[in-house]
């Protein structure tokens, strides 16, 4: 579970990121989860964009995708959100 301080730190890092994953009409599928897991293994912190064609609520999408990938939601802002999952050898050092 991320603390408020850690979420603020991750939001600062995520501000300049471009979306790596896009959730569209297909919503959350196995292939989307697999792609997200691979992106998290490589980057630790990723930005996900929700397209207008997605019928699910943005908080619902963020929560379900985070749960499916064993990740944490760092931020939901508009139709984008940040996901964080520490790698086996972390590159990002979170504040205590």
Secondary structure, 3 states (H helix, E strand, C coil): CCCHHHHHHHHHHHCCCCEEEEECCCCCCHHHHHHHHHHHHHHCEEEEEECCCCCCCHHHHHHHHHHHHCCEEEEEECCEEEEECCCCCCCCCCCC
